[in-house]
Amino acid sequence: MRRESQPADGFAGIYNDHEENIQAGTDKGLIPLYAAESSPDEWDHFEWSFLMEAENSGDRERIGRIREWNRYYRKFGRTTMGFGFYLFRKPFAEKL
């Protein structure tokens, strides 16, 4: 997850970076086993595929929304957004 610039859309501060996501799990008592984040190429592929699918839908309202989303993605999202995958384990319960 990236957070090099903050968008001026009211959503700044609601997303965590990669380490903060891991810490959020450990703060809840979970044990991190694996964590990975998407590469910029993987994130671009996701966003542009989303736009292409909308363009092929023929739904003018949806196309307009997705085009606007893509514009914001290009302006802000490439440095502020990403996918993260996190695998945690619950601690074993102590035997009584």
SESETOR-726768 format. One record per residue (C-alpha): z, x, y. Coordinates in Angstrom, 2 decimals. Layout:
! SESETOR-726768
+---------+---------+---------+
|      up |    east |   north |
+---------+---------+---------+
|       Z |       X |       Y |
...
+---------+---------+---------+
END
This chain:
! SESETOR-726768
+---------+---------+---------+
|      up |    east |   north |
+---------+---------+---------+
|    0.00 |    0.00 |    0.00 |
|   -0.89 |    1.36 |    3.39 |
|    0.65 |    0.78 |    6.77 |
|   -0.89 |    3.23 |    9.24 |
|   -1.68 |    0.60 |   11.88 |
|   -0.21 |   -2.80 |   12.54 |
|   -2.42 |   -5.87 |   13.03 |
|   -1.79 |   -8.01 |   16.09 |
|   -1.98 |  -11.23 |   14.10 |
|    1.70 |  -12.08 |   13.74 |
|    1.99 |  -10.67 |   10.22 |
|    3.17 |   -7.18 |   11.12 |
|    6.34 |   -6.28 |    9.33 |
|    6.13 |   -8.76 |    6.45 |
|    4.60 |   -6.30 |    4.00 |
|    6.26 |   -3.30 |    2.42 |
|    4.80 |    0.09 |    1.63 |
|    4.65 |    1.40 |   -1.93 |
|    8.08 |    3.05 |   -1.92 |
|    9.70 |    0.02 |   -0.29 |
|    8.31 |   -2.21 |   -3.06 |
|    9.83 |    0.04 |   -5.71 |
|   13.12 |    0.14 |   -3.81 |
|   13.16 |   -3.67 |   -3.57 |
|   13.12 |   -3.85 |   -7.38 |
|   15.80 |   -1.23 |   -7.81 |
|   17.93 |   -3.00 |   -5.17 |
|   17.84 |   -6.02 |   -7.49 |
|   19.11 |   -3.89 |  -10.37 |
|   15.73 |   -3.34 |  -12.05 |
|   14.64 |   -0.02 |  -13.51 |
|   11.16 |    1.13 |  -12.43 |
|    9.00 |    2.25 |  -15.36 |
|    5.55 |    2.51 |  -13.78 |
|    3.95 |    1.99 |  -10.36 |
|    0.40 |    2.43 |   -9.07 |
|   -1.51 |    1.43 |   -5.98 |
|   -5.17 |    0.66 |   -5.54 |
|   -7.55 |    3.23 |   -4.14 |
|   -9.48 |    2.47 |   -0.94 |
|  -12.63 |    2.09 |   -3.09 |
|  -10.95 |   -0.48 |   -5.35 |
|   -9.70 |   -2.44 |   -2.34 |
|  -13.15 |   -2.35 |   -0.69 |
|  -14.72 |   -3.60 |   -3.91 |
|  -12.28 |   -6.52 |   -4.01 |
|  -12.81 |   -7.52 |   -0.38 |
|  -16.60 |   -7.22 |   -0.39 |
|  -16.87 |   -9.08 |   -3.71 |
|  -14.78 |  -11.86 |   -2.17 |
|  -17.26 |  -12.08 |    0.72 |
|  -20.32 |  -11.99 |   -1.54 |
|  -18.92 |  -14.79 |   -3.69 |
|  -18.34 |  -16.93 |   -0.59 |
|  -21.83 |  -16.19 |    0.76 |
|  -23.31 |  -17.45 |   -2.51 |
|  -21.22 |  -20.65 |   -2.49 |
|  -23.25 |  -22.47 |    0.16 |
|  -20.01 |  -23.80 |    1.69 |
|  -20.53 |  -23.14 |    5.40 |
|  -16.88 |  -23.70 |    6.35 |
|  -15.66 |  -21.34 |    3.64 |
|  -18.29 |  -18.74 |    4.54 |
|  -17.12 |  -18.81 |    8.16 |
|  -13.48 |  -18.33 |    7.16 |
|  -14.28 |  -15.49 |    4.77 |
|  -16.55 |  -13.75 |    7.29 |
|  -13.73 |  -13.86 |    9.84 |
|  -11.26 |  -12.57 |    7.21 |
|  -13.69 |   -9.75 |    6.38 |
|  -13.97 |   -8.81 |   10.04 |
|  -10.15 |   -8.52 |   10.27 |
|  -10.10 |   -6.61 |    7.00 |
|  -12.56 |   -4.06 |    8.39 |
|  -10.63 |   -3.78 |   11.65 |
|   -7.05 |   -3.71 |   10.31 |
|   -6.89 |   -4.11 |    6.55 |
|   -8.40 |   -0.86 |    5.38 |
|   -5.33 |    1.00 |    6.59 |
|   -2.68 |   -1.68 |    6.18 |
|   -3.41 |   -3.48 |    2.90 |
|   -3.71 |   -2.65 |   -0.76 |
|   -2.78 |   -3.73 |   -4.25 |
|    0.27 |   -2.45 |   -6.03 |
|    1.19 |   -2.77 |   -9.70 |
|    4.84 |   -2.47 |  -10.60 |
|    6.49 |   -2.50 |  -13.99 |
|   10.26 |   -2.84 |  -14.08 |
|   12.75 |   -3.27 |  -16.87 |
|   15.98 |   -5.22 |  -16.76 |
|   18.94 |   -3.05 |  -17.68 |
|   20.32 |   -3.57 |  -21.16 |
|   23.40 |   -5.75 |  -21.23 |
|   26.54 |   -4.00 |  -22.28 |
|   27.81 |   -5.00 |  -25.70 |
|   31.10 |   -6.87 |  -25.63 |
+---------+---------+---------+
END
